């Protein structure tokens, strides 16, 4: 199953990018449907953005863990 994230550039430098993340906990946002990621990407105000499947394994693990916690009732 593919997982998607959004790669964001705030300047014109090709090396100045980051994966779109929650500013409160620094966990990247991921989506299982490319269409949902594209909807969010259209709302971003940045120099450039693109959908990527290249997500570092530790970042993907934190994102998955956060989603699991949000689904579980306390």
OpenMM code with the backbone's topology and positions (N, CA, C; nanometers):
from openmm import Vec3, app, unit

residues = "UNK UNK UNK UNK UNK UNK UNK UNK UNK UNK UNK UNK UNK UNK UNK UNK UNK UNK UNK UNK UNK UNK UNK UNK UNK UNK UNK UNK UNK UNK UNK UNK UNK UNK UNK UNK UNK UNK UNK UNK UNK UNK UNK UNK UNK UNK UNK UNK UNK UNK UNK UNK UNK UNK UNK UNK UNK UNK UNK UNK UNK UNK UNK UNK UNK UNK UNK UNK UNK UNK UNK UNK UNK UNK".split()
positions = [
    Vec3(0.0847, -0.1189, 0.0000),
    Vec3(0.0000, 0.0000, 0.0000),
    Vec3(0.0891, 0.1251, 0.0000),
    Vec3(0.0607, 0.2145, -0.0871),
    Vec3(0.1386, 0.3376, -0.0980),
    Vec3(0.0952, 0.4378, 0.0084),
    Vec3(0.1916, 0.5146, 0.0534),
    Vec3(0.1664, 0.6233, 0.1472),
    Vec3(0.2276, 0.7483, 0.0861),
    Vec3(0.1543, 0.8581, 0.0939),
    Vec3(0.1961, 0.9824, 0.0302),
    Vec3(0.2206, 1.0919, 0.1332),
    Vec3(0.3146, 1.1795, 0.1022),
    Vec3(0.3430, 1.2980, 0.1818),
    Vec3(0.3593, 1.4142, 0.0840),
    Vec3(0.3684, 1.5337, 0.1373),
    Vec3(0.3860, 1.6521, 0.0529),
    Vec3(0.5241, 1.7115, 0.0795),
    Vec3(0.5997, 1.7260, -0.0265),
    Vec3(0.7316, 1.7879, -0.0218),
    Vec3(0.7111, 1.9363, -0.0541),
    Vec3(0.7630, 2.0247, 0.0323),
    Vec3(0.7374, 2.1679, 0.0207),
    Vec3(0.8690, 2.2457, 0.0091),
    Vec3(0.8719, 2.3414, -0.0813),
    Vec3(0.9844, 2.4333, -0.0966),
    Vec3(0.9375, 2.5734, -0.0614),
    Vec3(1.0104, 2.6413, 0.0266),
    Vec3(0.9757, 2.7794, 0.0606),
    Vec3(1.0589, 2.8805, -0.0175),
    Vec3(1.1627, 2.8326, -0.0862),
    Vec3(1.2448, 2.9197, -0.1695),
    Vec3(1.2638, 2.8520, -0.3050),
    Vec3(1.3368, 2.9170, -0.3928),
    Vec3(1.3596, 2.8604, -0.5253),
    Vec3(1.4740, 2.7598, -0.5286),
    Vec3(1.5458, 2.7473, -0.4183),
    Vec3(1.6567, 2.6515, -0.4113),
    Vec3(1.6019, 2.5096, -0.4088),
    Vec3(1.6523, 2.4241, -0.4962),
    Vec3(1.6074, 2.2849, -0.5029),
    Vec3(1.6424, 2.2064, -0.3768),
    Vec3(1.7389, 2.2553, -0.2995),
    Vec3(1.7818, 2.1854, -0.1784),
    Vec3(1.7082, 2.2324, -0.0532),
    Vec3(1.6229, 2.3315, -0.0662),
    Vec3(1.5551, 2.3927, 0.0485),
    Vec3(1.4117, 2.3406, 0.0595),
    Vec3(1.3955, 2.2124, 0.0922),
    Vec3(1.2629, 2.1530, 0.1009),
    Vec3(1.2465, 2.0784, 0.2328),
    Vec3(1.1220, 2.0506, 0.2674),
    Vec3(1.0906, 1.9699, 0.3846),
    Vec3(0.9596, 1.8984, 0.3585),
    Vec3(0.9298, 1.7968, 0.4382),
    Vec3(0.8006, 1.7294, 0.4283),
    Vec3(0.7003, 1.8048, 0.5148),
    Vec3(0.5815, 1.8266, 0.4620),
    Vec3(0.4759, 1.8992, 0.5313),
    Vec3(0.4440, 1.8298, 0.6633),
    Vec3(0.4488, 1.9065, 0.7738),
    Vec3(0.4313, 1.8465, 0.9051),
    Vec3(0.3460, 1.9327, 0.9963),
    Vec3(0.3012, 1.8728, 1.1035),
    Vec3(0.2267, 1.9410, 1.2084),
    Vec3(0.3261, 2.0254, 1.2878),
    Vec3(0.3027, 2.1531, 1.2995),
    Vec3(0.3974, 2.2412, 1.3672),
    Vec3(0.3987, 2.2218, 1.5186),
    Vec3(0.2962, 2.1603, 1.5734),
    Vec3(0.2926, 2.1391, 1.7185),
    Vec3(0.3781, 2.0206, 1.7622),
    Vec3(0.3749, 1.9108, 1.6881),
    Vec3(0.4497, 1.7923, 1.7294),
    Vec3(0.5547, 1.7476, 1.6263),
    Vec3(0.5670, 1.8213, 1.5175),
    Vec3(0.6665, 1.7939, 1.4122),
    Vec3(0.6529, 1.6567, 1.3475),
    Vec3(0.5349, 1.6005, 1.3480),
    Vec3(0.5090, 1.4733, 1.2806),
    Vec3(0.4572, 1.5053, 1.1407),
    Vec3(0.5144, 1.4396, 1.0401),
    Vec3(0.4713, 1.4685, 0.9033),
    Vec3(0.3295, 1.4174, 0.8796),
    Vec3(0.2606, 1.4858, 0.7919),
    Vec3(0.1277, 1.4432, 0.7506),
    Vec3(0.1431, 1.3411, 0.6381),
    Vec3(0.0695, 1.2322, 0.6462),
    Vec3(0.0714, 1.1307, 0.5407),
    Vec3(-0.0714, 1.0944, 0.5042),
    Vec3(-0.0868, 1.0464, 0.3814),
    Vec3(-0.2171, 1.0054, 0.3317),
    Vec3(-0.2049, 0.8734, 0.2592),
    Vec3(-0.3087, 0.7920, 0.2676),
    Vec3(-0.3092, 0.6651, 0.1944),
    Vec3(-0.3706, 0.6829, 0.0557),
    Vec3(-0.4376, 0.7952, 0.0350),
    Vec3(-0.4966, 0.8255, -0.0967),
    Vec3(-0.4300, 0.9492, -0.1551),
    Vec3(-0.3759, 0.9342, -0.2742),
    Vec3(-0.3068, 1.0447, -0.3410),
    Vec3(-0.3995, 1.1658, -0.3594),
    Vec3(-0.5260, 1.1409, -0.3874),
    Vec3(-0.6217, 1.2494, -0.4099),
    Vec3(-0.6347, 1.3390, -0.2876),
    Vec3(-0.6333, 1.2798, -0.1683),
    Vec3(-0.6442, 1.3588, -0.0447),
    Vec3(-0.5205, 1.4461, -0.0268),
    Vec3(-0.4035, 1.3916, -0.0550),
    Vec3(-0.2792, 1.4692, -0.0454),
    Vec3(-0.2821, 1.5849, -0.1459),
    Vec3(-0.3334, 1.5607, -0.2652),
    Vec3(-0.3418, 1.6662, -0.3668),
    Vec3(-0.4364, 1.7776, -0.3237),
    Vec3(-0.5467, 1.7424, -0.2569),
    Vec3(-0.6407, 1.8440, -0.2071),
    Vec3(-0.5715, 1.9374, -0.1085),
    Vec3(-0.4951, 1.8800, -0.0164),
    Vec3(-0.4240, 1.9607, 0.0827),
    Vec3(-0.3156, 2.0435, 0.0148),
    Vec3(-0.2427, 1.9835, -0.0772),
    Vec3(-0.1351, 2.0534, -0.1464),
    Vec3(-0.1864, 2.1792, -0.2162),
    Vec3(-0.3054, 2.1737, -0.2716),
    Vec3(-0.3621, 2.2901, -0.3416),
    Vec3(-0.3871, 2.4069, -0.2474),
    Vec3(-0.4028, 2.3806, -0.1188),
    Vec3(-0.4304, 2.4848, -0.0201),
    Vec3(-0.3036, 2.5519, 0.0327),
    Vec3(-0.1885, 2.4921, 0.0080),
    Vec3(-0.0630, 2.5450, 0.0614),
    Vec3(-0.0171, 2.6692, -0.0141),
    Vec3(0.0405, 2.7621, 0.0618),
    Vec3(0.1005, 2.8813, 0.0035),
    Vec3(0.2515, 2.8631, 0.0161),
    Vec3(0.3156, 2.8281, -0.0949),
    Vec3(0.4598, 2.8028, -0.0933),
    Vec3(0.5142, 2.8225, -0.2342),
    Vec3(0.6448, 2.8194, -0.2463),
    Vec3(0.7086, 2.8370, -0.3763),
    Vec3(0.6802, 2.7183, -0.4685),
    Vec3(0.6866, 2.5971, -0.4116),
    Vec3(0.6660, 2.4767, -0.4906),
    Vec3(0.6264, 2.3643, -0.3957),
    Vec3(0.5442, 2.2720, -0.4440),
    Vec3(0.5066, 2.1544, -0.3650),
    Vec3(0.4828, 2.0387, -0.4609),
    Vec3(0.5085, 1.9183, -0.4112),
    Vec3(0.4816, 1.7993, -0.4915),
    Vec3(0.4504, 1.6818, -0.3992),
    Vec3(0.3787, 1.5860, -0.4529),
    Vec3(0.3457, 1.4642, -0.3796),
    Vec3(0.4645, 1.3691, -0.3906),
    Vec3(0.4984, 1.3051, -0.2802),
    Vec3(0.6094, 1.2098, -0.2810),
    Vec3(0.5739, 1.0841, -0.2033),
    Vec3(0.6339, 0.9739, -0.2432),
    Vec3(0.6233, 0.8484, -0.1690),
    Vec3(0.7540, 0.8213, -0.0951),
    Vec3(0.8520, 0.9079, -0.1126),
    Vec3(0.9824, 0.8919, -0.0485),
    Vec3(0.9771, 0.9525, 0.0906),
    Vec3(0.9426, 0.8691, 0.1869),
    Vec3(0.9279, 0.9118, 0.3255),
    Vec3(1.0273, 0.8312, 0.4089),
    Vec3(1.1130, 0.8986, 0.4842),
    Vec3(1.2074, 0.8239, 0.5681),
    Vec3(1.1316, 0.7308, 0.6642),
    Vec3(1.1777, 0.6070, 0.6801),
    Vec3(1.1078, 0.5110, 0.7668),
    Vec3(1.0780, 0.5616, 0.9083),
    Vec3(1.1709, 0.6314, 0.9767),
    Vec3(1.1359, 0.6809, 1.1114),
    Vec3(1.0215, 0.7833, 1.1093),
    Vec3(1.0190, 0.8700, 1.0068),
    Vec3(0.9121, 0.9700, 0.9955),
    Vec3(0.7788, 0.9019, 0.9661),
    Vec3(0.7808, 0.7995, 0.8823),
    Vec3(0.6588, 0.7254, 0.8520),
    Vec3(0.6076, 0.6532, 0.9760),
    Vec3(0.6983, 0.5971, 1.0549),
    Vec3(0.6585, 0.5279, 1.1782),
    Vec3(0.5931, 0.6241, 1.2762),
    Vec3(0.6482, 0.7455, 1.2922),
    Vec3(0.5877, 0.8442, 1.3827),
    Vec3(0.4510, 0.8878, 1.3334),
    Vec3(0.4369, 0.9049, 1.2031),
    Vec3(0.3089, 0.9443, 1.1466),
    Vec3(0.2035, 0.8349, 1.1675),
    Vec3(0.2424, 0.7113, 1.1445),
    Vec3(0.1512, 0.5982, 1.1628),
    Vec3(0.1114, 0.5846, 1.3092),
    Vec3(0.2073, 0.6006, 1.3985),
    Vec3(0.1795, 0.5917, 1.5425),
    Vec3(0.0813, 0.7011, 1.5855),
    Vec3(0.1000, 0.8217, 1.5351),
    Vec3(0.0104, 0.9320, 1.5692),
    Vec3(-0.1315, 0.9025, 1.5204),
    Vec3(-0.1435, 0.8522, 1.3974),
    Vec3(-0.2762, 0.8192, 1.3435),
    Vec3(-0.3443, 0.7108, 1.4260),
    Vec3(-0.2682, 0.6118, 1.4701),
    Vec3(-0.3256, 0.5040, 1.5526),
    Vec3(-0.3760, 0.5586, 1.6853),
    Vec3(-0.3004, 0.6497, 1.7467),
    Vec3(-0.3414, 0.7097, 1.8738),
    Vec3(-0.4690, 0.7920, 1.8579),
    Vec3(-0.4807, 0.8611, 1.7449),
    Vec3(-0.5989, 0.9441, 1.7217),
    Vec3(-0.7243, 0.8591, 1.6989),
    Vec3(-0.7078, 0.7374, 1.6492),
    Vec3(-0.8213, 0.6490, 1.6230),
    Vec3(-0.8697, 0.5776, 1.7494),
    Vec3(-0.7813, 0.5632, 1.8486),
    Vec3(-0.8148, 0.4873, 1.9682),
    Vec3(-0.8876, 0.5754, 2.0709),
    Vec3(-1.0039, 0.5291, 2.1189),
    Vec3(-1.0709, 0.6040, 2.2256),
    Vec3(-0.9964, 0.5840, 2.3584),
    Vec3(-0.9939, 0.6892, 2.4390),
    Vec3(-0.9230, 0.6800, 2.5677),
    Vec3(-1.0156, 0.6440, 2.6794),
] * unit.nanometer
topology = app.Topology()
chain = topology.addChain("A")
for resn in residues:
    res = topology.addResidue(resn, chain)
    for name in ("N", "CA", "C"):
        topology.addAtom(name, app.Element.getBySymbol(name[0]), res)
